[in-house]
């Protein structure tokens, strides 16, 4: 009976460890890093170092979003697609041509200033 209990706890620990490592991979990929950095979570000392680098470094996804969202709009009122090379995240944001307000997809008039989308003043 004691052997069965020990085997159960070893199995349970293995499942929890594998799930934790899987979660590390998912978080790292969503942050814009390559999935290989998730392997650092397995190595005992490097996982702590990686944790601090991950916590205080600027993430690649954050740099990409800052670059794309803070750049001057070349075509206002039109759809702009932002993508990252590592995760291939794509989304669209619509902007009002008059006031720059974010718009929902498919709206014809700006809810902030009332101007027609596609017209410039």
C-alpha positions in Angstrom: 0.0 0.0 0.0 2.9 2.4 0.8 4.4 1.8 -2.6 1.1 2.6 -4.3 0.8 5.8 -2.3 4.4 6.8 -3.3 3.8 6.1 -6.9 0.6 8.2 -6.9 2.4 11.2 -5.4 5.3 10.9 -7.9 2.7 10.8 -10.7 0.8 13.8 -9.2 4.0 15.8 -8.8 5.1 15.0 -12.4 1.7 16.1 -13.8 1.9 19.4 -11.8 5.5 20.0 -12.9 4.7 19.4 -16.6 1.6 21.7 -16.4 3.7 24.4 -14.7 6.3 24.2 -17.4 3.6 24.3 -20.1 2.2 27.5 -18.4 5.7 29.0 -18.5 5.9 28.3 -22.3 2.5 29.9 -22.9 3.3 33.1 -20.9 6.7 33.5 -22.6 5.3 33.1 -26.1 2.4 35.6 -25.3 5.0 38.1 -24.1 6.7 37.9 -27.5 9.8 35.8 -26.6 10.8 32.7 -28.4 9.4 29.5 -26.8 12.9 28.2 -26.2 13.2 30.6 -23.3 10.7 28.4 -21.5 13.4 25.7 -21.2 15.1 28.0 -18.7 12.3 27.3 -16.3 13.5 23.8 -16.0 17.1 24.6 -15.0 17.2 25.3 -11.2 19.3 28.5 -11.0 18.5 29.9 -14.4 14.8 29.9 -13.7 15.3 32.5 -11.0 17.6 34.6 -13.2 15.1 34.4 -16.0 12.3 35.3 -13.7 14.0 38.7 -12.8 14.9 39.4 -16.4 11.3 38.6 -17.4 9.9 40.9 -14.7 12.1 43.9 -15.3 13.1 43.8 -19.0 10.9 45.4 -21.7 9.1 42.6 -23.4 9.3 42.3 -27.2 5.5 42.5 -27.6 5.5 45.7 -25.5 8.2 47.2 -27.8 6.3 46.3 -30.9 3.0 47.7 -29.6 4.7 50.9 -28.4 6.4 51.3 -31.8 3.2 50.7 -33.8 0.7 52.5 -31.6 2.8 55.6 -30.8 3.9 56.1 -34.4 2.1 58.9 -36.3 -1.0 57.7 -38.1 -0.3 57.8 -41.8 -3.8 57.0 -42.9 -6.3 58.1 -40.3 -9.8 56.5 -40.3 -8.5 53.4 -42.0 -7.7 50.0 -40.6 -4.2 49.5 -39.3 -2.9 46.0 -38.6 -0.2 45.5 -36.1 1.7 42.2 -36.1 4.7 40.8 -34.2 7.1 38.5 -35.8 7.4 36.1 -32.9 3.8 35.5 -32.1 2.2 36.7 -35.3 -0.4 38.5 -33.2 -2.7 40.5 -35.4 -5.5 42.9 -34.5 -7.1 46.0 -36.0 -7.8 49.4 -34.6 -10.0 52.0 -36.2 -9.5 55.7 -35.5 -11.7 58.7 -36.2 -10.1 61.0 -38.9 -11.1 64.1 -37.0 -10.5 63.6 -33.3 -8.4 60.3 -33.3 -10.9 58.5 -31.1 -10.8 54.7 -31.2 -13.8 53.3 -33.1 -15.5 50.0 -33.2 -15.4 48.1 -36.4 -18.1 48.9 -38.9 -19.3 52.3 -37.4 -20.2 55.1 -39.8 -20.0 58.0 -37.3 -17.7 58.8 -34.5 -19.3 58.6 -31.0 -17.0 61.3 -29.7 -17.2 64.1 -32.3 -20.0 62.9 -34.6 -18.0 63.2 -37.8 -18.5 60.6 -40.6 -15.7 58.0 -40.7 -13.7 58.4 -43.8 -14.1 62.2 -44.1 -11.4 64.6 -43.1 -12.1 68.1 -41.8 
